[in-house]
Amino acid sequence: MAYKIKHIPKLAHVWQPVVAKSQAKFQQAYTLYQIGELAQAQTLLEAILKKDSKHHDAVQLLSFIAFRTKQYQTALRLLDKSLRICPDADAYSNRGIVLYELRQLEAAVASYDQAIALRPGNAEAYSNRGNALKDLGQLDAAVASYDQAIALRPDIGEVRYNKSLALLLGGDLVAGWELHEWRWATEKMKPMKRIFPQPLWLGKDSIAGKTILLHSEQGFGDTIQFCRYAKLVSDLGARVILEVPKPLLGLLKQLSWVSDVVVDGSPLLPFDYHCPLLSLPLAFKTTVDSIPCPTPYLRAEPGQLAYWTSRLGEKKAPRIGLVWSGKPDHTNDHNRSIGLAALLQHLPARFEYVSLQKEVRDSDRLALESGPHVLHVGNELDDFTNTAALCALMDVIISVDTSVAHLSGALGKPTWVLLPFSPDWRWMLNREDSPWYPSVRLYRQPRVGDWDSVFDRVKADMTLLGC
């Protein structure tokens, strides 16, 4: 029996429970699971297992409930029990997904290998195996695994999209941008695709004298990173309209090469072509050596600078801006965010620290409140013009991979970005700098999950700061 674990960008599995119609209690549990009544489903399944401890389907469904509720160790234990009852390709594949969530990547690859050995045509296992290999930094092996999945299921957008991320991470931008267009065929991005009567522009048509709409997609950081391409579009003789999320409106209105900046969802001015921001690198055939980088291409607004200068008061020591976590619902949040308490333990006392964190999680609130040397102003950051001004007043910004890291880099501020072992593609691998932002310094985990080594490097470099 296989079940479906939806986990973008990993390829999902399909669950078709095979049970006799007479097993009414299991069918009832499955129905409850389908409508989201997980606790009731679990109670029924546990009752089934009291009578029949080797009920394979009940064990499998319980493992999925554990996965859905992020009880990954419980899910792993149940899958191991399921495999003892009946070795099954789908159970091995699902076990690989659970191990992936637990960041036991080598074990996840081994579990996918067992799934593939039992069912060589298992495209899902090949795709998920590619994700684990990518996160291990084994990019050639990851691409090969994606290629095997594509050969088996050429119609599934997730696989090609995942391959594009591996190529981009490895610095093969030309091939990566081509495949990156498959994001619009993924389960996550398909509903976000914009449909206009005007044609999509990907660099082939002349746009001299035309008006083009450049529209943001995905996160704030993506918009900040790729709005730089609006200048290249304008240089081709086009009039540029930039559509952005409201919190970025005030910040991006300053772009001199953009004719109009509008909030997404508002009525649009007439235009001749359109292009999503993350398709512009494809349109301009961007390589690592041709990344447009006129940094700083953003600046702090003078009025906000004056306000925050007064708000912060007299500067008595070098100021360090801190950002330690991103949005909790981000698909990679468990990999990129850190706990504030762990970070604070490694920060020298001689600096002034300013929290640039807009939203503070409950798990970090005590550390923030008990750290009197950290000034928190997140509740005053109502848009990115405030955050830009604060960044401009810092000597260094220390941030995990969030929109503030992009903002600070676009402002040309010294920015130290703390990265997991397998980072987002834009930070690439095996380098301490970023071709996207010359003022950024990258601090990478040397091993999966090893933040302490990152903190130790940061602390050592802070002792050398002469600001």
Stockholm file with secondary structure:
# STOCKHOLM 1.0

chainA/1-467         MAYKIKHIPKLAHVWQPVVAKSQAKFQQAYTLYQIGELAQAQTLLEAILKKDSKHHDAVQLLSFIAFRTKQYQTALRLLDKSLRICPDADAYSNRGIVLYELRQLEAAVASYDQAIALRPGNAEAYSNRGNALKDLGQLDAAVASYDQAIALRPDIGEVRYNKSLALLLGGDLVAGWELHEWRWATEKMKPMKRIFPQPLWLGKDSIAGKTILLHSEQGFGDTIQFCRYAKLVSDLGARVILEVPKPLLGLLKQLSWVSDVVVDGSPLLPFDYHCPLLSLPLAFKTTVDSIPCPTPYLRAEPGQLAYWTSRLGEKKAPRIGLVWSGKPDHTNDHNRSIGLAALLQHLPARFEYVSLQKEVRDSDRLALESGPHVLHVGNELDDFTNTAALCALMDVIISVDTSVAHLSGALGKPTWVLLPFSPDWRWMLNREDSPWYPSVRLYRQPRVGDWDSVFDRVKADMTLLGC
#=GR chainA/1-467 SS CCCCCCBTTBCCCCCCCCCCTTCHHHHHHHHHHHTTCHHHHHHHHHHHHHHCTTCHHHHHHHHHHHHHTTCHHHHHHHHHHHHHHCCCHHHHHHHHHHHHHTTCHHHHHHHHHHHHHHCTTCHHHHHHHHHHHHHTTCHHHHHHHHHHHHHHCTTCHHHHHHHHHHHHHTTCHHHHHHHHGGGGGSTTTGGGCCCCSSCBCSSCSCCTTCEEEEECCSCHHHHHHHTTHHHHHHHTTCEEEEEECGGGHHHHTTCTTCSEEEETTSCCCCCSEEEEGGGHHHHTTCCGGGCCCCSCCCCCCHHHHHHHHHHHCCCCSCEEEEECCCCTTSTTHHHHCCCHHHHHTTSCTTSEEEECCSSCCHHHHHHHHTCTTEEECGGGCCSHHHHHHHHHTCSEEEEESSHHHHHHHHTTCCEEEEECSSCCGGGCSSCSBCSSCTTEEEEECSSTTCHHHHHHHHHHHHTTCCC
#=GC SS_cons         CCCCCCBTTBCCCCCCCCCCTTCHHHHHHHHHHHTTCHHHHHHHHHHHHHHCTTCHHHHHHHHHHHHHTTCHHHHHHHHHHHHHHCCCHHHHHHHHHHHHHTTCHHHHHHHHHHHHHHCTTCHHHHHHHHHHHHHTTCHHHHHHHHHHHHHHCTTCHHHHHHHHHHHHHTTCHHHHHHHHGGGGGSTTTGGGCCCCSSCBCSSCSCCTTCEEEEECCSCHHHHHHHTTHHHHHHHTTCEEEEEECGGGHHHHTTCTTCSEEEETTSCCCCCSEEEEGGGHHHHTTCCGGGCCCCSCCCCCCHHHHHHHHHHHCCCCSCEEEEECCCCTTSTTHHHHCCCHHHHHTTSCTTSEEEECCSSCCHHHHHHHHTCTTEEECGGGCCSHHHHHHHHHTCSEEEEESSHHHHHHHHTTCCEEEEECSSCCGGGCSSCSBCSSCTTEEEEECSSTTCHHHHHHHHHHHHTTCCC
//
